[in-house]
Structure formats: C-alpha cells, structure tokens
Amino acid sequence: MFGFTEEQVSEFGVTFGLGAFMLYMLFIIGELAYRSKAGKIGTFALFFVLAFGMVGFVAKSIIQKLWGI
C-alpha cells in the first residue's frame, strides 16, 4: 500500500493510532472528573486507576526503544 510493507503500516497504526486513542481516553477521564466535581484527590484517583493500564503500553514502547527490539 503506497510502497509500505504490512509491517510498517501496522507499526504506524499501533504506535500513532493507539497513542491518539490513549490521549482521547485521558481527555474523557478529565471530563469525567470535571463534570463529577471530583476534587483534587478524586481526580488523582480517577487518573491513577483508569489510566494505569496505559502505563504498560508506554513502558513496552520505551523498553523496545532502549533495547533496540
């Protein structure tokens, strides 16, 4: 497709597609905290609990870059 291999297209989709989706999820968590008037501790709890799963994806990407995988 346009001179790209399937591996390059999927790598782009995973990296930037999921990255954009993660940013959108952070926006949704922020809106949830704002509309529920959660306060500082409640907002921290929402971001910590709901965004904790994203840490694994980001850590995997960083480890891959550091180890050259």
Backbone atoms as SQL, in Angstrom:
CREATE TABLE atoms (id INTEGER PRIMARY KEY, chain TEXT, resi INTEGER, resn TEXT, atom TEXT, x REAL, y REAL, z REAL);
INSERT INTO atoms VALUES
  (1, 'A', 1, 'MET', 'N', 0.838, -1.168, 0.000),
  (2, 'A', 1, 'MET', 'CA', 0.000, 0.000, 0.000),
  (3, 'A', 1, 'MET', 'C', 0.888, 1.238, 0.000),
  (4, 'A', 2, 'PHE', 'N', 0.889, 1.988, -1.076),
  (5, 'A', 2, 'PHE', 'CA', 1.675, 3.211, -1.231),
  (6, 'A', 2, 'PHE', 'C', 3.160, 2.981, -0.990),
  (7, 'A', 3, 'GLY', 'N', 3.653, 1.790, -1.275),
  (8, 'A', 3, 'GLY', 'CA', 5.068, 1.493, -1.115),
  (9, 'A', 3, 'GLY', 'C', 5.484, 1.096, 0.284),
  (10, 'A', 4, 'PHE', 'N', 4.531, 0.906, 1.186),
  (11, 'A', 4, 'PHE', 'CA', 4.840, 0.490, 2.549),
  (12, 'A', 4, 'PHE', 'C', 4.548, -0.989, 2.708),
  (13, 'A', 5, 'THR', 'N', 5.320, -1.648, 3.547),
  (14, 'A', 5, 'THR', 'CA', 5.058, -3.058, 3.831),
  (15, 'A', 5, 'THR', 'C', 3.950, -3.163, 4.873),
  (16, 'A', 6, 'GLU', 'N', 3.425, -4.345, 5.017),
  (17, 'A', 6, 'GLU', 'CA', 2.367, -4.575, 6.005),
  (18, 'A', 6, 'GLU', 'C', 2.887, -4.308, 7.415),
  (19, 'A', 7, 'GLU', 'N', 4.136, -4.653, 7.660),
  (20, 'A', 7, 'GLU', 'CA', 4.729, -4.429, 8.980),
  (21, 'A', 7, 'GLU', 'C', 4.824, -2.933, 9.299),
  (22, 'A', 8, 'GLN', 'N', 5.210, -2.123, 8.318),
  (23, 'A', 8, 'GLN', 'CA', 5.319, -0.683, 8.535),
  (24, 'A', 8, 'GLN', 'C', 3.954, -0.044, 8.786),
  (25, 'A', 9, 'VAL', 'N', 2.948, -0.491, 8.052),
  (26, 'A', 9, 'VAL', 'CA', 1.599, 0.047, 8.240),
  (27, 'A', 9, 'VAL', 'C', 1.060, -0.319, 9.615),
  (28, 'A', 10, 'SER', 'N', 1.264, -1.563, 10.034),
  (29, 'A', 10, 'SER', 'CA', 0.757, -1.984, 11.344),
  (30, 'A', 10, 'SER', 'C', 1.519, -1.310, 12.475),
  (31, 'A', 11, 'GLU', 'N', 2.823, -1.117, 12.324),
  (32, 'A', 11, 'GLU', 'CA', 3.611, -0.422, 13.345),
  (33, 'A', 11, 'GLU', 'C', 3.137, 1.021, 13.491),
  (34, 'A', 12, 'PHE', 'N', 2.874, 1.684, 12.368),
  (35, 'A', 12, 'PHE', 'CA', 2.351, 3.048, 12.411),
  (36, 'A', 12, 'PHE', 'C', 0.990, 3.086, 13.101),
  (37, 'A', 13, 'GLY', 'N', 0.115, 2.141, 12.756),
  (38, 'A', 13, 'GLY', 'CA', -1.215, 2.099, 13.356),
  (39, 'A', 13, 'GLY', 'C', -1.176, 1.858, 14.844),
  (40, 'A', 14, 'VAL', 'N', -0.313, 0.950, 15.267),
  (41, 'A', 14, 'VAL', 'CA', -0.218, 0.653, 16.699),
  (42, 'A', 14, 'VAL', 'C', 0.376, 1.833, 17.445),
  (43, 'A', 15, 'THR', 'N', 1.427, 2.410, 16.908),
  (44, 'A', 15, 'THR', 'CA', 2.108, 3.497, 17.616),
  (45, 'A', 15, 'THR', 'C', 1.260, 4.765, 17.669),
  (46, 'A', 16, 'PHE', 'N', 0.848, 5.250, 16.518),
  (47, 'A', 16, 'PHE', 'CA', 0.143, 6.529, 16.486),
  (48, 'A', 16, 'PHE', 'C', -1.358, 6.372, 16.702),
  (49, 'A', 17, 'GLY', 'N', -1.939, 5.302, 16.208),
  (50, 'A', 17, 'GLY', 'CA', -3.367, 5.075, 16.406),
  (51, 'A', 17, 'GLY', 'C', -3.713, 4.868, 17.866),
  (52, 'A', 18, 'LEU', 'N', -2.983, 3.979, 18.521),
  (53, 'A', 18, 'LEU', 'CA', -3.242, 3.761, 19.941),
  (54, 'A', 18, 'LEU', 'C', -2.794, 4.942, 20.785),
  (55, 'A', 19, 'GLY', 'N', -1.748, 5.621, 20.352),
  (56, 'A', 19, 'GLY', 'CA', -1.331, 6.832, 21.069),
  (57, 'A', 19, 'GLY', 'C', -2.411, 7.897, 21.051),
  (58, 'A', 20, 'ALA', 'N', -3.012, 8.100, 19.890),
  (59, 'A', 20, 'ALA', 'CA', -4.109, 9.076, 19.775),
  (60, 'A', 20, 'ALA', 'C', -5.314, 8.627, 20.597),
  (61, 'A', 21, 'PHE', 'N', -5.598, 7.336, 20.578),
  (62, 'A', 21, 'PHE', 'CA', -6.710, 6.809, 21.362),
  (63, 'A', 21, 'PHE', 'C', -6.454, 6.987, 22.853),
  (64, 'A', 22, 'MET', 'N', -5.207, 6.811, 23.288),
  (65, 'A', 22, 'MET', 'CA', -4.870, 6.995, 24.696),
  (66, 'A', 22, 'MET', 'C', -5.035, 8.458, 25.108),
  (67, 'A', 23, 'LEU', 'N', -4.639, 9.388, 24.247),
  (68, 'A', 23, 'LEU', 'CA', -4.841, 10.804, 24.554),
  (69, 'A', 23, 'LEU', 'C', -6.325, 11.145, 24.651),
  (70, 'A', 24, 'TYR', 'N', -7.119, 10.550, 23.768),
  (71, 'A', 24, 'TYR', 'CA', -8.563, 10.767, 23.821),
  (72, 'A', 24, 'TYR', 'C', -9.148, 10.198, 25.120),
  (73, 'A', 25, 'MET', 'N', -8.649, 9.052, 25.557),
  (74, 'A', 25, 'MET', 'CA', -9.114, 8.465, 26.813),
  (75, 'A', 25, 'MET', 'C', -8.749, 9.356, 27.996),
  (76, 'A', 26, 'LEU', 'N', -7.564, 9.980, 27.963),
  (77, 'A', 26, 'LEU', 'CA', -7.193, 10.912, 29.027),
  (78, 'A', 26, 'LEU', 'C', -8.125, 12.115, 29.039),
  (79, 'A', 27, 'PHE', 'N', -8.503, 12.591, 27.861),
  (80, 'A', 27, 'PHE', 'CA', -9.469, 13.684, 27.771),
  (81, 'A', 27, 'PHE', 'C', -10.807, 13.269, 28.392),
  (82, 'A', 28, 'ILE', 'N', -11.252, 12.059, 28.107),
  (83, 'A', 28, 'ILE', 'CA', -12.521, 11.576, 28.661),
  (84, 'A', 28, 'ILE', 'C', -12.435, 11.476, 30.178),
  (85, 'A', 29, 'ILE', 'N', -11.312, 10.987, 30.713),
  (86, 'A', 29, 'ILE', 'CA', -11.146, 10.896, 32.161),
  (87, 'A', 29, 'ILE', 'C', -11.171, 12.288, 32.782),
  (88, 'A', 30, 'GLY', 'N', -10.524, 13.255, 32.140),
  (89, 'A', 30, 'GLY', 'CA', -10.549, 14.633, 32.634),
  (90, 'A', 30, 'GLY', 'C', -11.947, 15.219, 32.636),
  (91, 'A', 31, 'GLU', 'N', -12.688, 14.965, 31.576),
  (92, 'A', 31, 'GLU', 'CA', -14.079, 15.435, 31.511),
  (93, 'A', 31, 'GLU', 'C', -14.924, 14.780, 32.604),
  (94, 'A', 32, 'LEU', 'N', -14.697, 13.500, 32.829),
  (95, 'A', 32, 'LEU', 'CA', -15.428, 12.785, 33.872),
  (96, 'A', 32, 'LEU', 'C', -15.140, 13.392, 35.233),
  (97, 'A', 33, 'ALA', 'N', -13.877, 13.695, 35.503),
  (98, 'A', 33, 'ALA', 'CA', -13.508, 14.305, 36.780),
  (99, 'A', 33, 'ALA', 'C', -14.101, 15.699, 36.914),
  (100, 'A', 34, 'TYR', 'N', -14.097, 16.459, 35.827),
  (101, 'A', 34, 'TYR', 'CA', -14.624, 17.822, 35.877),
  (102, 'A', 34, 'TYR', 'C', -16.130, 17.833, 36.101),
  (103, 'A', 35, 'ARG', 'N', -16.831, 17.008, 35.346),
  (104, 'A', 35, 'ARG', 'CA', -18.303, 17.011, 35.448),
  (105, 'A', 35, 'ARG', 'C', -18.820, 16.417, 36.756),
  (106, 'A', 36, 'SER', 'N', -18.039, 15.517, 37.360),
  (107, 'A', 36, 'SER', 'CA', -18.481, 14.935, 38.624),
  (108, 'A', 36, 'SER', 'C', -17.994, 15.754, 39.818),
  (109, 'A', 37, 'LYS', 'N', -17.240, 16.836, 39.545),
  (110, 'A', 37, 'LYS', 'CA', -16.698, 17.699, 40.605),
  (111, 'A', 37, 'LYS', 'C', -15.932, 16.854, 41.623),
  (112, 'A', 38, 'ALA', 'N', -14.975, 16.078, 41.127),
  (113, 'A', 38, 'ALA', 'CA', -14.273, 15.097, 41.945),
  (114, 'A', 38, 'ALA', 'C', -13.293, 15.712, 42.934),
  (115, 'A', 39, 'GLY', 'N', -12.807, 16.903, 42.702),
  (116, 'A', 39, 'GLY', 'CA', -11.806, 17.485, 43.584),
  (117, 'A', 39, 'GLY', 'C', -10.420, 16.980, 43.215),
  (118, 'A', 40, 'LYS', 'N', -9.426, 17.409, 43.991),
  (119, 'A', 40, 'LYS', 'CA', -8.051, 17.041, 43.662),
  (120, 'A', 40, 'LYS', 'C', -7.780, 15.561, 43.890),
  (121, 'A', 41, 'ILE', 'N', -8.179, 15.052, 45.026),
  (122, 'A', 41, 'ILE', 'CA', -7.914, 13.648, 45.350),
  (123, 'A', 41, 'ILE', 'C', -8.738, 12.737, 44.453),
  (124, 'A', 42, 'GLY', 'N', -9.970, 13.086, 44.203),
  (125, 'A', 42, 'GLY', 'CA', -10.818, 12.281, 43.325),
  (126, 'A', 42, 'GLY', 'C', -10.315, 12.269, 41.894),
  (127, 'A', 43, 'THR', 'N', -9.840, 13.421, 41.421),
  (128, 'A', 43, 'THR', 'CA', -9.286, 13.493, 40.074),
  (129, 'A', 43, 'THR', 'C', -8.024, 12.653, 39.978),
  (130, 'A', 44, 'PHE', 'N', -7.172, 12.738, 41.002),
  (131, 'A', 44, 'PHE', 'CA', -5.972, 11.905, 41.020),
  (132, 'A', 44, 'PHE', 'C', -6.333, 10.428, 41.008),
  (133, 'A', 45, 'ALA', 'N', -7.323, 10.043, 41.812),
  (134, 'A', 45, 'ALA', 'CA', -7.744, 8.645, 41.858),
  (135, 'A', 45, 'ALA', 'C', -8.289, 8.183, 40.508),
  (136, 'A', 46, 'LEU', 'N', -9.082, 9.016, 39.867),
  (137, 'A', 46, 'LEU', 'CA', -9.610, 8.668, 38.545),
  (138, 'A', 46, 'LEU', 'C', -8.491, 8.472, 37.532),
  (139, 'A', 47, 'PHE', 'N', -7.573, 9.427, 37.481),
  (140, 'A', 47, 'PHE', 'CA', -6.474, 9.310, 36.523),
  (141, 'A', 47, 'PHE', 'C', -5.586, 8.121, 36.852),
  (142, 'A', 48, 'PHE', 'N', -5.300, 7.889, 38.127),
  (143, 'A', 48, 'PHE', 'CA', -4.431, 6.779, 38.503),
  (144, 'A', 48, 'PHE', 'C', -5.051, 5.442, 38.157),
  (145, 'A', 49, 'VAL', 'N', -6.291, 5.256, 38.538),
  (146, 'A', 49, 'VAL', 'CA', -6.939, 3.960, 38.338),
  (147, 'A', 49, 'VAL', 'C', -7.285, 3.716, 36.868),
  (148, 'A', 50, 'LEU', 'N', -7.889, 4.695, 36.215),
  (149, 'A', 50, 'LEU', 'CA', -8.347, 4.486, 34.849),
  (150, 'A', 50, 'LEU', 'C', -7.227, 4.562, 33.816),
  (151, 'A', 51, 'ALA', 'N', -6.172, 5.288, 34.112),
  (152, 'A', 51, 'ALA', 'CA', -5.083, 5.416, 33.143),
  (153, 'A', 51, 'ALA', 'C', -3.919, 4.476, 33.439),
  (154, 'A', 52, 'PHE', 'N', -4.023, 3.674, 34.490),
  (155, 'A', 52, 'PHE', 'CA', -2.916, 2.800, 34.880),
  (156, 'A', 52, 'PHE', 'C', -2.614, 1.751, 33.812),
  (157, 'A', 53, 'GLY', 'N', -3.618, 1.311, 33.081),
  (158, 'A', 53, 'GLY', 'CA', -3.398, 0.329, 32.030),
  (159, 'A', 53, 'GLY', 'C', -2.570, 0.864, 30.882),
  (160, 'A', 54, 'MET', 'N', -2.594, 2.173, 30.680),
  (161, 'A', 54, 'MET', 'CA', -1.808, 2.774, 29.606),
  (162, 'A', 54, 'MET', 'C', -0.323, 2.767, 29.926),
  (163, 'A', 55, 'VAL', 'N', 0.025, 2.696, 31.192),
  (164, 'A', 55, 'VAL', 'CA', 1.424, 2.717, 31.597),
  (165, 'A', 55, 'VAL', 'C', 2.160, 1.507, 31.016),
  (166, 'A', 56, 'GLY', 'N', 1.506, 0.363, 30.972),
  (167, 'A', 56, 'GLY', 'CA', 2.128, -0.834, 30.418),
  (168, 'A', 56, 'GLY', 'C', 2.463, -0.682, 28.949),
  (169, 'A', 57, 'PHE', 'N', 1.563, -0.085, 28.193),
  (170, 'A', 57, 'PHE', 'CA', 1.812, 0.123, 26.766),
  (171, 'A', 57, 'PHE', 'C', 2.961, 1.089, 26.548),
  (172, 'A', 58, 'VAL', 'N', 2.993, 2.168, 27.308),
  (173, 'A', 58, 'VAL', 'CA', 4.069, 3.147, 27.178),
  (174, 'A', 58, 'VAL', 'C', 5.395, 2.533, 27.620),
  (175, 'A', 59, 'ALA', 'N', 5.382, 1.770, 28.708),
  (176, 'A', 59, 'ALA', 'CA', 6.609, 1.128, 29.188),
  (177, 'A', 59, 'ALA', 'C', 7.130, 0.131, 28.159),
  (178, 'A', 60, 'LYS', 'N', 6.228, -0.595, 27.523),
  (179, 'A', 60, 'LYS', 'CA', 6.649, -1.549, 26.492),
  (180, 'A', 60, 'LYS', 'C', 7.339, -0.828, 25.342),
  (181, 'A', 61, 'SER', 'N', 6.799, 0.283, 24.924),
  (182, 'A', 61, 'SER', 'CA', 7.401, 1.053, 23.837),
  (183, 'A', 61, 'SER', 'C', 8.778, 1.579, 24.225),
  (184, 'A', 62, 'ILE', 'N', 8.901, 2.076, 25.453),
  (185, 'A', 62, 'ILE', 'CA', 10.185, 2.608, 25.914),
  (186, 'A', 62, 'ILE', 'C', 11.224, 1.501, 26.007),
  (187, 'A', 63, 'ILE', 'N', 10.839, 0.357, 26.539),
  (188, 'A', 63, 'ILE', 'CA', 11.764, -0.776, 26.658),
  (189, 'A', 63, 'ILE', 'C', 12.206, -1.252, 25.283),
  (190, 'A', 64, 'GLN', 'N', 11.291, -1.298, 24.329),
  (191, 'A', 64, 'GLN', 'CA', 11.656, -1.697, 22.973),
  (192, 'A', 64, 'GLN', 'C', 12.660, -0.734, 22.353),
  (193, 'A', 65, 'LYS', 'N', 12.479, 0.548, 22.595),
  (194, 'A', 65, 'LYS', 'CA', 13.416, 1.542, 22.042),
  (195, 'A', 65, 'LYS', 'C', 14.790, 1.426, 22.703),
  (196, 'A', 66, 'LEU', 'N', 14.798, 1.230, 24.033),
  (197, 'A', 66, 'LEU', 'CA', 16.068, 1.148, 24.756),
  (198, 'A', 66, 'LEU', 'C', 16.854, -0.109, 24.379),
  (199, 'A', 67, 'TRP', 'N', 16.171, -1.217, 24.221),
  (200, 'A', 67, 'TRP', 'CA', 16.840, -2.483, 23.923),
  (201, 'A', 67, 'TRP', 'C', 17.029, -2.700, 22.427),
  (202, 'A', 68, 'GLY', 'N', 16.455, -1.840, 21.618),
  (203, 'A', 68, 'GLY', 'CA', 16.612, -1.951, 20.166),
  (204, 'A', 68, 'GLY', 'C', 15.871, -3.117, 19.552),
  (205, 'A', 69, 'ILE', 'N', 14.748, -3.451, 20.141),
  (206, 'A', 69, 'ILE', 'CA', 13.950, -4.580, 19.640),
  (207, 'A', 69, 'ILE', 'C', 13.080, -4.108, 18.494);
